[in-house]
């Protein structure tokens, strides 16, 4: 196996393409400008360019759609960057309605340009004009900023569509599919046509059709490049709802569970980290620390060597790594006392930057572990984990569970309760009507009648359901979803949930070796349609190999590279499990991930919640 070849696809290259697209759009509006952000886009676009980079394009000021129209206009253009979604048009209409007639009539009134991300939308344009009639006369032009996806890691692309699960599986809105089809074809423009397509799920099948209709024209020189990917695996999120609900147990997964990770950053309590610089002087002098930030923003990506090593490990396995790194650092730092010759001192000085960086990383990530440890070592967490593991093993799933009743009675966080009920429902093939009714009654009594609509959303999205054809027992045994011997040593992908192997990842592994034909009966038990298709690729553009399924080969054949596309979101633990498969020394299999968004059980539950606005009747 040739390691450089195995890791040769790097999704971070999309960052430069996306940044160029953004800057080109800014250049289309000559002169000074103010950028008005759809607030959610600030995070993803911060991955592409900082404010200094925007200033080079004559950006003088920035606002959000929630801001008021500025009183002092010192720019020639207003550049609106918004998602092509109807709900965003409501915010844009509100912003435009704040522009007074006097402002529009003034000589210094700027030209307004609206850029849709990732593509222009006539539907959104029409809706905007209906909500704000003078929008048509205000806006100079509607254009698009074709940033299809944001690279979160070398092996991970995300469309960052925050409501894609809700849009698809509750509202049945296919908009995310159109965006995803564009992103898949962008990957094919860069890395060549993917010859083999495997799809599981209703939307996955539709996505295959969309990719074809968008026109992969092999005769076009733009596509006349060698295929770097062998397989394209498209999977609906509701094919594997099971993996969404358990608590993630990797280091990165627990950060996401406890604090949330957004575009590769997490916000943690600032007082849990060592105080340095001016802050320490302030603390020593006894001065007020009111100005100190309450949260510390931590960047989480593989550019940090230590984080790259621990992120995908089971949380119980990171302690020994911290200990080993600390001893290594201590020994290396001790070399400065033993260095006597000039050459030895020079060698130590050359190592200093790396050692100081390691020291900083150890301080940061051990601090994070110290924050998480009390949260996962308490009785409530361990009790919840025990019930979760029993459900995954198929135990105690057919009746109202006393632990869930206790959680509801104690008014524990809504997401915590619902995740366990959803997990019980999924492994049992649905809940008996009496059990489902009992849970719904208790939830409404405890959390309020406003949750009635939320519960209906859960049912419509398939998270709560009455018994149907149950597949869990058969699939669990056939695909070895529960591995009793799994532990923090990462002998199997089930380490990410301390004994449960993500169904989606097992399907991806079987797809590559020995192939889906070996589990065709099992696949048919799972929700959604199944499709296998091929795209035409000229022989001279194909990879040369003896067998497309020779993933266990130890020859010098190129690795089997598979792009796994999650329609409706993917968890960090699933990404960790796919990395585990890619990094095995005895495997020539590599997986990369494209997803509509990063999710966990709590974020999915939260997206389906409804807030009922009370109607105030006149007295």
N, C-alpha and C positions, 0 to 999 in steps of 0.2 A: 504494500500500500504506500502510495506517495502522498505524504501529508500535505505539502503545498497545494497539490491538485485537489485533494479532498476538501480543503477550505478555501478554494479559489473564488467562490461566489460570495460577494460582500455587498449586502443591501445598503450599506452606508453610502455607496456611490449614488444612490437616489437622492441623497441630501443635496448634492451639488446641482443635480438636474432641477430639483424643486426650488432651490434658492435662485437659480437663474430665471426660472419661470416667474417667481415673485418680483425680482428686480426688473425684468423685462416689462412686466405689467406696470410697474411704477414709472418706467421710462416712457410709456405710452401717454403719460399725463405730464407734458413738459411744464417746467416751472416749479415753484414752491408748492408744497401740498401738506394737507393734514390727513392722517389715516384714521378712519372711523371703523373700529373693530366690532364684528360679531364676537362677543366676549369669549365664547368657547374656543375660537380660533387662535386666541393669543398664545395658549399653551403649545399647540402643535407647531405654530409658525415660529415660536421662540427656538425650536430645534433647528431652524433654517438660518435665521439671521438675528443679530442683536440690534439694539437701537442705533448703535454707531453705524452699522451697515445701512440702515434705512436713512440715516442722516446724509450719507453720501449720495443718496438719490433725492436730496432736497426735501426730505420729510422734516417739517419744523415742529409739528405737534401731533399728538395722538389722543383719541377719545374712544369711548365705547358707545354702543347704541343706546345705552341707558343714560348717557350724559345729556345735558342741555346743549342747544346750539350755541357756540361761543359768541360772546358779545364783541370781542375784539378779533377781527379777521385780518390776519397778517400772512395769508397764503393765497395762492391763485387757484388751487384745486382742492376738492374734498374727495378722497379716495375711500370708498366703502368696500370693505372686504367681508363678505357674508356667505354663509352656507346657502345652497340652493334648496331651502326647505321652507314650507309655508309658514311654520311657526316663527321663523326668523323674520319673515316679511311683516309680521305684526309689529315687531320691535322697530324695524326700519320705517314702517309707516308712522309709528309714534314719534320717532326722531324727526322725520321730515315735517310732520304736522306742527312741530315746535318752531319751525321757521316762519317768522312773521312776514306779512306783506311788505312792510317797510324794509326788512332785510333783503328780500328778493329784489326790490326796486333800487337798492343802493348800488352805486357804481362799483364798489369793491366786492360785490357778491361773487364767491368762487364758483367755478364750474364743478358740477357734481358727476362723478363716475361711479357706477356700481359694478363691482367685480364679483361674480359668483364662483364659489369653490365647490366642487372641482369643474363644474360645467354650467354653461348658461341654461336658463330655464324660462321658457315662454310662459309656463303656468305660473311661476313665481312673479314674473313681470306683470301679468294680467291681474293676479291677486293683489299686488302692491298698488296698482292704479285704482282698483276697486276700493281698497281701504283708505287710500290717500289720493283723491282725484287730481290734485295739482302735482303729483309725483312725475307725471309724464312731461310736464313743462319744465320741471326743475332739473331733471337728470339729463345730462349731456349724452350719455351712452351707457348701454348695458353690455358688459363684456364678461369674459371668463378668465379665471386664474386656474389653469389646469394642473393643480397639484393633486395628483391622484392618491398618493399614499405617503406616509411619513415613516422613515426608517427609525425604529426604536433600538435596534441592535443589528449586528452584522447578519443575523439569520432571521430577523423579524421585521416585517412591514405591517403597519396598521393604517386603516383609513381614518381612524379616530372618529367614527360615527357614534356618538355617545348613546344614542337611543336605537341602535340597529336591531337589537333583540326585540324591543317593544314594537318597532316599526314593522318588522317581518312577522312575528309570531302572535302579536295581539292585533295590530291594526291592518295587517296584511298589505302593507305598503311596499311595493317592489323597488322603491327608489334606491335603497342600499345595493340592490343587485346590479343596477345600471352602473353605479360607481365602482362596484367590485369588478364587473366585467371590463371596465376601462383600465383598472389597475392590473388585472391579469394580462391584458393585451400589452400594457406598458412593459411588464416583465418579459413578455415574449419579444418585444422590439429590442430589448437590451440583451437577452440571453438566448434568443432563438425560439422557434416554434417547439412546443412541448408535444411530443408524438403520442403519448398515451394518456388518456383522460379516464378517470374513475370518479363516479359521482354517487353519493348516497343522500337521499332526501329530496323533497319536492322542489325546494329552491335550488338545490344543487343541479337538478336536471334542467331547470329553467336557465340557470347560469351557463350551462354548456351551450344551450341554444343561442343565448345572447353573445357569447364569445364568438361563435361562428358567424352570426349576423353582422357583428362589428367588422368582419372582413379581414381575416388573416390571409392576406394575398401573398402567397409564397413567391410569386413571380416578381413582386415588388422588391427592389433592391434593399429597402429598409429592413426587410425580414430575411434577407439572403445571408444569414450568419449561422454558424454551427449551433446545434442544439446543446445547451448546457444542462438543461433539466431533462430527465427521462420520463417522469410521471407527474401528472397533475391530479391531486386528490382533493375533491370538493366534498365537504360534509356540512349538512345543516346542523345547527346547534341543537335542535330538538331531537335529533337522532341519538344524541348522548346528553340528555338533561341530567343524567345520574352524576356525571363528573362535576357538574356545577356546584352541587350542594354540600359535599363534605368540606371540612375545614382543610385548607392547604397547609402542609406541614414542612415545606422547604423553607429555607431562610428567607428567600425573596417572597415566597407565597405568604408567609406569616406577616411580613412587613405590609404586604398588600391587604391582608385580612384585618390587621390591627389599625393601620393608618391610611391605607390607600396609596397606590402609586399612580401618578399621572404624568404621562409623557417622560417616563424615566426619572421622575423625582418624587420624593416623599417629604412630607412635613411632619416633623417630630417635636416633642417638647424641648425647647431650647435649654431649659434649666438642667437637663440630663446630660449635657455635653460640657466638657471642660471649658472654662472661661479663659480667653487669651487676650493679649493686646490691651487695648484701652479698657475693655470690659473688666479685666482683672484688676487694673488700677482703680477703677471706680469702686469695685467691690471691697478692695483693701482700704480705701479711704472712707468707707461707710456711706457713700453718697447714694441717693435714691436710684434704683434700677428700673424705674417706671418706663424709661425710654428703651430698655432692652426688649428685643423681640420675644414674643411668647413661643414662636415656632422657629425651628431651624430647618432650612430647606437642604435636603441631601440629594446629590446627584447619584443615581444608581445605574451604572453601565459597565461594560467590560473593559473600558479604558483603564479602570483601576484593577490591577492584577489580583489583588486579594479578593475583591468582590467577584471577579470572574471565577475565582476558585470556589467560593463558598455559596454563591447565590442559588445554585441548583441542588445543594446538599440538603438532606433532612436536617432540621434544626438541631437535633440531638448530636449531629456529627460535626458541628462547627466548633465546639469547645476544644477538642483535641487539635484542630487546625490552628486556632488562636494560640494554644499553648506551644505548639511547634514553632510557629512564626515568632513568638515572643522570645523563645530560647535562641532561635537563629539570630534575631536582631540583637539580643544581649551579647551573644558571642562575637558578632561582627563589630558592634560598637566597642567591645573590649579590646579589639585589635589596635585601637589608637594608643593604648598604653604600652603595648608590646612593640610597637613600631619604633625602631631605632635608626635604621638607615633611611636616607633621603628617598630612595626608590620605594621603600615600604610606606613611608608617609604619603608620598605622591599617590600611590595605589589606593590608600585608604581615602584620601581626599576625593579621588575620582568616584569612589563608591558612595560618598556621602549623600548626594541628591536622591539616589535610589533608596538608601536606608532611611532617610528622613521622610520620604514619601510613604514607605512601608510603615513607619512609626505613626504617621498621621492616619493612614488607613486603619491600622490596628486600633487606634484610639477611637475612631469614628464607629467602626463596625462592632467593636466590643461594647461600646456604649449603647448601640442599638440593641444588641443581644441582651444587655442588662435591662433595657426597658421592656423587651418582649418576655423575658423569662418569668417574671411574676405573673404575667397575664396568662401564660400557658401552664404554670405549675399549680394554679389554684384548683380547689375541689370542683368548682362549677365547670371549668374548662375540661377537666379530666372526666367528669361525669358525662358531659355532652359528647366528648370524644368516644367514650365507651359505648354510648347508645348509637352513635354514628357507625362504629365498627360492627356492632351487632346487626344493624340494618343492612349494611353492605354484605354481611355474611348470610343474610336472608333470615335472621332470627327476630322473633317478636314483632312481626310486621303486620299482622292481620287484625289487630285490635287497637283501641285507644291506649296509647302508651302512658303509663303513670308519670314518667319523667317530663314528658311534654305538657301534661296537665299541670305539673308543678311549676314549670316555666311560665305558663299562662297565668296561673294564680299569683305568681310573684311579679307579674307584669314585667318580665324580662324583655330585652329589646325585641321588637317585632320581627326583625330579619332573622334573629337567632331561632325563634320559634318556628317560623315558616320554613326555613331551610330544612329543619328536621322533618316536618310534616311532608314537604315535597320529596325528600329522600325516601321516607317511608312509602309514599305513594308510588314512586318510580320503581323501587325494588319489588313492590307487591303487585305491580301491574294495575295500580289504582287502589283506592280505598273503598271499603264497603260503604254503602249509603249511610248506614247508622254511624259509622266511625267518622266519615266526612262531615255529617251533620253535627255531630258532637263537637268536633274541632271548630267548625264555623261558629256554632253557638257560643262556645267559650271565648273565642277571639272577639266576637262582636260585643259580648258582655264586658270584656276586660279593656279592649282597646277602642271601643266606641263604634257607633253605627256608621260612621264615615268609612269604615273599612268594608262595608257591604260591597261597594263597587270594586274595591281592591280584590276581594275574594272572587268576584265574578271575572276579573281580569286574569287571576291565576288559573281559573278553570278554562277560560278561552285559550290561554297560552299553553295549556296542557300540564301545568305544574300541579294542579289539583284535578283529579279525575276519578271516576268510578271504575270498577274493574273492567278490564278489556282483556285482550290476549296478552298474557304475561310471558315475557321473554327472558326475564332476569336469571332464573335458575339455570336454564339451558345455556345461555350465553356465558354466564359466570363460569360454568364448568368447562365449556368448549374453549373459551379464550383465556381461561385462568385469570379472571379478574381479581380474585382474592387469593393472595399468596401469604400463607401463615408464617412462613419463615423469613419474610421480608423485614429488614431492619435498616438502620442508618448506614449500613455498609454499601448500599447501592448495588446490590447484586441483581436487582430487577427493577423495572420502572415502577413497580408498586411502592417503592420507597417514598414516593412523593406524597402518598397518603398513609404511610406506615402500614401497608398491607393491601391497599386497593390499587390496581393498575387501571389508569384511565382507559375507558372503552375506545375512545377516539384514537388513542395512540396504539392500542392493540390492533385496531383495524388498519392503521397506516403501516404497521410492521408486517402484518400478514399480506397486505397488498404487494409489498416488495418481495417478501420471501415467506412462505413458498408460493404465494399468489392467492387471489380471492377464490379461485376454483375449489380450493381445499376447505373453504368455510362458506360455500354458497348457500347451504341450508340455514346456517346461522345468520347470515346477512339478511335473508328473507324474513327472519323473525323480527328484525329491527324496524322501527318506523321509517316510512318514506320509500320512494322508488330507488331502484339501483340501475345505474347506467355505466357501460363501458364503451368508449369510443376511441377512434384514432384520428389524428390530424396528419395530413400529407406532408411529409418532409423528404426532400430529395436525398438520395443515398449519400451524396458527398457531404451533406450537412449533418448526417447522423453520427452518433458516437459509435465507435468500433468496439464490439464486445462479443463474447461467445454466447451469452445468455442475458436477457434483460432482468432475470430474477437471480442472477449469480451474486447476490449481496454478501454471501459468506465466503466468496472466493478470496484466496490469498495471492492471486497472481497480480500482474501489473496492470490489469484492466482498470479503466477509470471507474470511479464509484457510481453506484446507482443514486442519482440525485432526484429527490421528490419534493415538489412544492405542495404543502398541505394548506388548503384554503378553508378557514373556518367561517361559516356564514352565520353571523349572529354573535360572534365573540369567542375568545379563547382565554383560558386561565393561564397564569404564570406557571402553574405546576405542569400543565400539559406541555408547555414549551420546554420546561426542564426535562420532562420525560423524553421528548423527541431529541433533545440535546444528548441525553444519556445514550440513546441508540446511535447517534451520529459519532459519538466519541469513543465507542468501543474499539479497542485495538484489533480485535479479530473480525471486524465488520467493515465492509466497503460501502456502507449505506450512509447517505447524508440527507437530512431533512431541513427544509427551510419553511417558514410560516408566513402566510399572508392572512390577515384577519380584518373584520370590520371594526373591531374594538377589543380592548382588554377588559375582561369581566371577572367577577367572582360571584358566589351565590348571593351575597348581600347586595351587590350593585344591580343584579338582575331583579331581585325582589323589590328594591327601591325604585327601579325604573317602571315597575308595573303598579306601584301605589298610586292611588287617586286622592287628591285633596278636594273635598267637596266644599265649595264656597257657600256659606249659609245665605239664604234669601231673607232679607229684612223686609217684613211687610209693613206698610204704612199704618200708623195708629189712627 
